[in-house]
Amino acid sequence: VQLVQTGGGLVQAGGSLRLSCAASGGTLSGYVMAWFRRVPGKEREFVGDINGSGSSAYYAESVKGRFTISRDAAKNTVYLQMNSLKPEDTALYYCAMRRLGLRSYDYWGQGTQVTVSS
């Protein structure tokens, strides 16, 4: 399975962006899909995840109420909608997939840069 990310870019504080993570060579069905972000010099940060059916999502406190994760089974794609962006949201964002009940992630996207200017 290959996860291909699109979206991201430069936006002013308060703006919105949407990241996409599309799977090729396999299905996302049944997998937990997560988003992480990394800032140079800092540890990777968990942003949030969504269960296999898309019925439940969990978010880090730092993004709760501003970010929304969704999935489209027909398109085999997961999304990260980011609203009310802050400069501290600037990071390289990654999607990842894991099987329910396991802690390790099987596949990762290539990463996409999000830069929020003040």
N, C-alpha and C positions, 0 to 999 in steps of 0.2 A: 504494500500500500504506500502510495506517495501522497503526502499532504501538501497542497499548493496554496499559499497564502496570497491574497491580493488586498488592495486597499492601503490605508495608511497615508502618510505624507505630513505636510506642514499645515497647522491650523492655529488660529488665534485662541487665546484663553476664552473659555465660554462656548467655544464652537463644538462641532460634532464630527465624528468620523465613524465609518463602519469598516471593520475588517472581515474578510471572508476566508474560509479554510475549506477547500474542496478536496475530496478524496478521489484518487484515480487508482485503478488496479485493485479495487476492493471496496467494501461497503463500510460506512460508518454506523450502520444499524446495530444497535445493541451495545455499542461502545460508549463509555463515558468520555465526553470531549471537554478538554480543559484549555484555558488560556493562561499563559504566564508572560511575565515581562522581565527584562533585564536592563539595568543601567550599568554602564562601565564602572568597575570598581566596587560594585555591590552584588549581593547574592540575588539569584533569580527569585522573583516574587510570584506567588500564586495569585492570579486575578480572579478566577472563578471557574466553575464547571457546570455541565448540564448532563442529566442522566440519559440513558439510552433512548427513552421514549420522548424526551423533551418536556416531560411534565414537571420537572423539578430542577432548579438551578441554585447554586450556592455561590456567594460572592465574598471576597475579602472586604473587610470593613472600609478600607481605603477607597473602594469604588462602589460600594453598595449605594443604591439609589441613583447612580449616574450611569452605570454600565449595565447592559442587558445581553445575555447570551441566548441565542436561539438556534434551532436547527431545522433544516428542510430536508426531509428524507428523500423526496423526489429528486432533489438536486444533489443529494449526497454532500451537503455543505453545512457548515456551522458558521455562525456569525457572532461578531462581538460589536454591538452598537455602543458607542462611547459618546455620551452627552456631557455638557457642562465641563469640558476638559480643562485641566489645570496644568500649569508648567511642570508640576511634579509628576504628571502622567507621561512625560517624555521618556521613551524607552524603546527597546527592540521587543516587539511582541511575538510570541510563539503560540501556535496551537499544538495540542498533543492529544493522543487517544490512548485509552487503557481499557482493559476488560473490567467489568464490574467485580468488585471484591479483591482486585489486585491493586497494589500500590505503585507498581512500576508502569511506565508509559512505553507502549510498543513503538509508536511512530511520532515523529515531530515534523512540524512545518519548517520551512526555511527561514522564517523570521521576517518581520516587516517593521520598518522604522516609523514611529509616531513621534512627531516633534510639535510641542505646544509652546507657542511664543506668548510672552506676557505683554 
